[in-house]
């Protein structure tokens, strides 16, 4: 199974795009941007809007998924837009950047205590790092997924070291690769303190988006594009149908559809760091 499926991810493109524009809209306009990067650019549809936001800037879209970048390569060519396959936590641009944007990507990257200072080090004087990450992993959609993954027969297939006997698996104390692949985000205060400690100004906030998702099994389809990927990539393909049916039944009970769509609240964390 592909690690990232651009078609599935873009199924709720409008809902996924809104936080990107809310984030970029808060970046200060009191500077010229000559070089910018979108880290975790995905299929590139949002990355290309940065060329309009900063008409003099060279923009780099960086992603480690060849499937996402293949989709980005189908966009109309732009002389100032370049896509690069690389690990966003290790990528080194040729020159320091005036602005780095990362939308819904860093939650998949481990060790933020190391990664965040690295990203800040890539900024030019008065440069800006703008980040948005989901912070809803305590919500039912995720809890139900991981509760089901701890049950037989799924646990024995997912957890190489027998985590199925654990009733609770705390963040940072996983002993199987599956649990290490779960997305994770620190607290808002952690990011504020870490950025300040590095000598940067910072603005941190959270927003809860109250989505009304269209379509049948809407929350299941949403989760297929993100949090379900590590699960399905580890399960044998012949087990996908049974797992999705069991998970979808639980989701349908927790997130019943309404007359105008399925209500799906979604909390996201934002921060903007600026080099003095």
MARTI-944949 format. One record per residue (C-alpha): chain; x, y, z; residue in three letters. Coordinates in Angstrom, 3 decimals, padded with zeros to 6 digits, always signed. Example, Ala and Ser with C-alpha at 12.3 -4.5 7.8 and 13.67 -1.06 7.14 Angstrom:
2
PT cadena        X        Y        Z residuo
PT      A +012.300 -004.500 +007.800     ALA
PT      A +013.670 -001.060 +007.140     SER
This chain:
276
PT cadena        X        Y        Z residuo
PT      A +000.000 +000.000 +000.000     UNK
PT      A +001.235 +003.474 -000.867     UNK
PT      A +002.364 +005.412 +002.156     UNK
PT      A +000.544 +008.483 +000.834     UNK
PT      A -002.380 +008.490 -001.572     UNK
PT      A -002.795 +011.987 -003.078     UNK
PT      A -006.326 +011.247 -004.295     UNK
PT      A -007.501 +010.073 -000.880     UNK
PT      A -005.762 +012.955 +000.900     UNK
PT      A -007.398 +015.533 -001.390     UNK
PT      A -010.862 +014.042 -000.983     UNK
PT      A -011.538 +016.708 +001.650     UNK
PT      A -009.314 +019.283 +000.004     UNK
PT      A -011.333 +022.317 +001.062     UNK
PT      A -011.294 +021.353 +004.737     UNK
PT      A -007.585 +020.501 +004.656     UNK
PT      A -006.698 +023.722 +002.821     UNK
PT      A -008.386 +026.123 +005.210     UNK
PT      A -005.726 +025.849 +007.986     UNK
PT      A -002.983 +026.440 +005.403     UNK
PT      A -004.488 +029.768 +004.371     UNK
PT      A -005.224 +030.704 +007.976     UNK
PT      A -001.560 +030.057 +008.773     UNK
PT      A -000.105 +031.905 +005.783     UNK
PT      A -002.493 +034.775 +006.398     UNK
PT      A -000.866 +035.402 +009.791     UNK
PT      A +002.676 +035.681 +008.403     UNK
PT      A +003.774 +039.333 +008.730     UNK
PT      A +003.927 +041.321 +005.477     UNK
PT      A +006.637 +043.693 +006.677     UNK
PT      A +009.438 +041.976 +004.788     UNK
PT      A +010.499 +040.952 +001.294     UNK
PT      A +010.480 +037.213 +000.676     UNK
PT      A +013.016 +036.076 -001.897     UNK
PT      A +013.238 +032.397 -000.903     UNK
PT      A +010.550 +030.256 +000.708     UNK
PT      A +009.902 +026.578 +001.312     UNK
PT      A +006.826 +024.468 +001.967     UNK
PT      A +007.983 +021.490 +004.046     UNK
PT      A +005.676 +018.502 +003.616     UNK
PT      A +004.218 +020.041 +000.468     UNK
PT      A +002.177 +016.986 -000.554     UNK
PT      A +000.608 +017.302 -004.018     UNK
PT      A +001.754 +020.917 -004.305     UNK
PT      A -001.603 +022.577 -004.916     UNK
PT      A -001.191 +024.789 -001.851     UNK
PT      A +002.532 +025.302 -002.394     UNK
PT      A +001.927 +026.995 -005.733     UNK
PT      A -000.212 +029.665 -004.051     UNK
PT      A +002.936 +030.869 -002.254     UNK
PT      A +004.241 +032.065 -005.626     UNK
PT      A +001.259 +034.419 -005.774     UNK
PT      A +001.658 +035.477 -002.136     UNK
PT      A +005.333 +036.355 -002.715     UNK
PT      A +005.675 +037.247 -006.418     UNK
PT      A +009.461 +037.733 -006.219     UNK
PT      A +010.214 +034.542 -004.316     UNK
PT      A +011.720 +031.261 -005.400     UNK
PT      A +009.564 +028.602 -003.703     UNK
PT      A +010.657 +025.057 -002.877     UNK
PT      A +008.164 +022.301 -002.158     UNK
PT      A +009.815 +019.550 -000.114     UNK
PT      A +008.285 +016.126 +000.536     UNK
PT      A +009.602 +012.596 +001.045     UNK
PT      A +006.674 +010.886 -000.712     UNK
PT      A +007.321 +010.069 -004.380     UNK
PT      A +003.579 +009.582 -004.887     UNK
PT      A +002.775 +013.074 -003.635     UNK
PT      A +005.573 +014.595 -005.705     UNK
PT      A +004.416 +012.722 -008.798     UNK
PT      A +001.074 +014.469 -008.349     UNK
PT      A +002.835 +017.812 -007.796     UNK
PT      A +004.728 +017.274 -011.043     UNK
PT      A +001.415 +017.342 -012.912     UNK
PT      A +000.820 +020.979 -011.959     UNK
PT      A +001.408 +023.688 -014.522     UNK
PT      A +005.107 +024.530 -014.603     UNK
PT      A +006.168 +027.733 -012.860     UNK
PT      A +009.662 +029.205 -013.251     UNK
PT      A +009.934 +030.036 -009.539     UNK
PT      A +008.486 +026.791 -008.160     UNK
PT      A +010.659 +023.733 -007.570     UNK
PT      A +009.729 +020.394 -005.985     UNK
PT      A +012.334 +018.339 -004.125     UNK
PT      A +012.143 +014.844 -002.662     UNK
PT      A +013.814 +014.974 +000.743     UNK
PT      A +013.297 +014.364 +004.440     UNK
PT      A +011.959 +017.685 +005.693     UNK
PT      A +013.761 +017.177 +009.020     UNK
PT      A +017.163 +016.927 +007.321     UNK
PT      A +016.850 +018.981 +004.126     UNK
PT      A +019.514 +021.659 +003.731     UNK
PT      A +018.763 +024.475 +001.259     UNK
PT      A +021.659 +026.104 -000.567     UNK
PT      A +020.900 +029.442 +001.080     UNK
PT      A +019.014 +030.539 +004.161     UNK
PT      A +015.299 +031.049 +003.662     UNK
PT      A +013.134 +034.093 +004.265     UNK
PT      A +010.098 +031.971 +005.061     UNK
PT      A +009.427 +028.331 +005.872     UNK
PT      A +005.855 +027.027 +005.894     UNK
PT      A +004.916 +023.577 +007.161     UNK
PT      A +001.255 +022.644 +007.118     UNK
PT      A +000.048 +019.354 +008.675     UNK
PT      A +003.387 +017.595 +008.249     UNK
PT      A +005.616 +017.921 +011.321     UNK
PT      A +003.328 +015.691 +013.405     UNK
PT      A +004.754 +012.770 +011.387     UNK
PT      A +008.356 +013.741 +012.177     UNK
PT      A +009.819 +012.439 +015.463     UNK
PT      A +012.049 +014.305 +017.911     UNK
PT      A +010.768 +017.880 +017.700     UNK
PT      A +013.362 +018.872 +020.300     UNK
PT      A +015.968 +018.294 +017.587     UNK
PT      A +013.970 +019.174 +014.477     UNK
PT      A +012.606 +022.548 +015.561     UNK
PT      A +016.018 +024.145 +016.277     UNK
PT      A +017.244 +022.755 +012.941     UNK
PT      A +014.393 +024.416 +011.056     UNK
PT      A +014.963 +027.700 +012.868     UNK
PT      A +018.635 +027.565 +011.874     UNK
PT      A +017.623 +027.611 +008.193     UNK
PT      A +016.085 +031.082 +008.449     UNK
PT      A +017.695 +034.240 +007.119     UNK
PT      A +017.722 +037.410 +009.270     UNK
PT      A +014.107 +038.391 +010.033     UNK
PT      A +013.049 +035.028 +008.611     UNK
PT      A +009.778 +033.357 +009.623     UNK
PT      A +008.863 +029.753 +010.389     UNK
PT      A +005.105 +029.140 +010.170     UNK
PT      A +003.792 +025.743 +011.315     UNK
PT      A +000.375 +024.118 +011.607     UNK
PT      A -000.194 +020.634 +013.015     UNK
PT      A -003.280 +018.667 +014.047     UNK
PT      A -003.628 +018.322 +017.821     UNK
PT      A -006.716 +016.170 +018.087     UNK
PT      A -005.106 +012.821 +018.871     UNK
PT      A -007.099 +012.529 +022.091     UNK
PT      A -010.373 +012.671 +020.160     UNK
PT      A -012.638 +009.654 +019.498     UNK
PT      A -011.526 +009.121 +015.894     UNK
PT      A -007.982 +008.409 +017.089     UNK
PT      A -008.882 +006.686 +020.341     UNK
PT      A -011.160 +004.235 +018.547     UNK
PT      A -008.458 +003.503 +015.974     UNK
PT      A -005.802 +002.661 +018.538     UNK
PT      A -008.202 +000.738 +020.782     UNK
PT      A -009.103 -001.467 +017.823     UNK
PT      A -005.430 -001.861 +016.898     UNK
PT      A -004.758 -003.279 +020.371     UNK
PT      A -007.341 -006.044 +019.919     UNK
PT      A -006.827 -009.444 +018.348     UNK
PT      A -006.327 -010.351 +015.614     UNK
PT      A -005.040 -006.890 +014.658     UNK
PT      A -002.603 -006.449 +017.535     UNK
PT      A -000.612 -009.535 +016.673     UNK
PT      A -000.191 -008.312 +013.099     UNK
PT      A +000.626 -004.709 +013.947     UNK
PT      A +002.844 -004.993 +016.994     UNK
PT      A +006.055 -006.841 +016.452     UNK
PT      A +006.846 -007.070 +020.184     UNK
PT      A +003.479 -008.023 +021.644     UNK
PT      A +002.011 -004.651 +022.586     UNK
PT      A -001.457 -006.189 +022.398     UNK
PT      A -001.211 -007.129 +026.076     UNK
PT      A -000.866 -003.475 +027.096     UNK
PT      A -004.098 -001.686 +027.931     UNK
PT      A -002.396 +001.712 +027.736     UNK
PT      A +000.451 +002.781 +025.535     UNK
PT      A +001.796 +006.193 +026.463     UNK
PT      A +003.434 +008.561 +024.010     UNK
PT      A +007.201 +008.187 +023.981     UNK
PT      A +007.163 +004.652 +025.446     UNK
PT      A +006.379 +002.468 +022.443     UNK
PT      A +008.211 -000.799 +021.869     UNK
PT      A +006.988 -001.514 +018.368     UNK
PT      A +007.505 +000.243 +015.076     UNK
PT      A +003.780 +000.634 +014.546     UNK
PT      A +003.296 +002.733 +017.659     UNK
PT      A +006.370 +004.794 +016.827     UNK
PT      A +004.730 +005.714 +013.513     UNK
PT      A +001.790 +007.384 +015.210     UNK
PT      A +001.601 +011.164 +014.742     UNK
PT      A +002.550 +013.181 +017.803     UNK
PT      A +002.517 +016.878 +018.741     UNK
PT      A +003.845 +018.568 +021.872     UNK
PT      A +001.815 +021.076 +023.900     UNK
PT      A +001.430 +024.701 +022.776     UNK
PT      A +003.543 +025.856 +025.706     UNK
PT      A +006.333 +023.478 +024.692     UNK
PT      A +006.619 +025.114 +021.271     UNK
PT      A +006.417 +028.613 +022.733     UNK
PT      A +009.172 +027.893 +025.251     UNK
PT      A +011.407 +026.056 +022.751     UNK
PT      A +011.203 +028.836 +020.171     UNK
PT      A +011.814 +031.558 +022.766     UNK
PT      A +014.767 +029.631 +024.149     UNK
PT      A +016.295 +029.680 +020.661     UNK
PT      A +016.091 +033.479 +020.654     UNK
PT      A +013.072 +033.899 +018.387     UNK
PT      A +009.827 +035.757 +018.856     UNK
PT      A +006.812 +033.473 +018.709     UNK
PT      A +003.025 +033.515 +018.425     UNK
PT      A +001.138 +030.313 +019.290     UNK
PT      A -002.568 +029.590 +019.028     UNK
PT      A -005.082 +026.801 +018.533     UNK
PT      A -008.255 +026.630 +016.453     UNK
PT      A -011.057 +024.064 +016.470     UNK
PT      A -012.590 +023.639 +013.013     UNK
PT      A -016.151 +022.338 +013.092     UNK
PT      A -016.268 +020.525 +009.771     UNK
PT      A -019.405 +019.164 +008.144     UNK
PT      A -018.049 +016.345 +006.000     UNK
PT      A -019.956 +015.215 +002.916     UNK
PT      A -020.399 +011.648 +001.772     UNK
PT      A -020.965 +008.218 +003.234     UNK
PT      A -018.614 +007.064 +006.018     UNK
PT      A -017.116 +010.541 +005.893     UNK
PT      A -014.908 +010.339 +008.989     UNK
PT      A -013.570 +006.940 +007.903     UNK
PT      A -012.707 +008.399 +004.503     UNK
PT      A -010.962 +011.332 +006.215     UNK
PT      A -008.895 +008.994 +008.391     UNK
PT      A -007.916 +006.871 +005.385     UNK
PT      A -005.991 +009.868 +004.070     UNK
PT      A -003.893 +010.310 +007.217     UNK
PT      A -003.884 +008.320 +010.473     UNK
PT      A -004.966 +005.014 +008.925     UNK
PT      A -001.938 +004.853 +006.631     UNK
PT      A +000.488 +003.283 +009.163     UNK
PT      A -002.168 +000.754 +010.136     UNK
PT      A -003.079 -000.351 +006.636     UNK
PT      A +000.542 -000.406 +005.505     UNK
PT      A +001.317 -002.992 +008.221     UNK
PT      A -001.790 -005.151 +007.888     UNK
PT      A -001.901 -007.812 +005.167     UNK
PT      A -004.022 -006.513 +002.307     UNK
PT      A -006.593 -009.288 +002.788     UNK
PT      A -007.210 -007.931 +006.322     UNK
PT      A -007.938 -004.337 +005.224     UNK
PT      A -011.623 -004.873 +004.560     UNK
PT      A -012.372 -006.432 +007.941     UNK
PT      A -010.392 -003.808 +009.836     UNK
PT      A -012.033 -000.903 +007.988     UNK
PT      A -015.481 -002.408 +008.526     UNK
PT      A -014.905 -002.736 +012.281     UNK
PT      A -013.404 +000.743 +012.571     UNK
PT      A -016.064 +002.295 +010.343     UNK
PT      A -018.851 +000.827 +012.488     UNK
PT      A -017.369 +002.433 +015.605     UNK
PT      A -016.918 +005.770 +013.846     UNK
PT      A -020.492 +005.781 +012.530     UNK
PT      A -021.808 +005.389 +016.069     UNK
PT      A -019.607 +008.184 +017.429     UNK
PT      A -019.953 +010.550 +014.454     UNK
PT      A -023.511 +010.107 +013.145     UNK
PT      A -024.287 +012.005 +009.949     UNK
PT      A -026.606 +014.987 +010.166     UNK
PT      A -028.928 +016.483 +007.547     UNK
PT      A -026.125 +018.694 +006.184     UNK
PT      A -023.091 +016.454 +006.630     UNK
PT      A -021.205 +014.620 +009.350     UNK
PT      A -020.048 +016.929 +012.175     UNK
PT      A -016.327 +016.460 +012.746     UNK
PT      A -014.590 +018.864 +015.164     UNK
PT      A -010.859 +019.106 +014.568     UNK
PT      A -008.344 +020.956 +016.762     UNK
PT      A -005.158 +022.331 +015.202     UNK
PT      A -002.095 +024.012 +016.671     UNK
PT      A -000.377 +026.941 +014.953     UNK
PT      A +002.784 +028.846 +015.658     UNK
PT      A +004.809 +031.530 +013.907     UNK
PT      A +008.446 +032.041 +014.890     UNK
PT      A +010.344 +035.101 +013.742     UNK
PT      A +014.082 +035.687 +013.852     UNK
PT      A +014.889 +039.036 +015.429     UNK
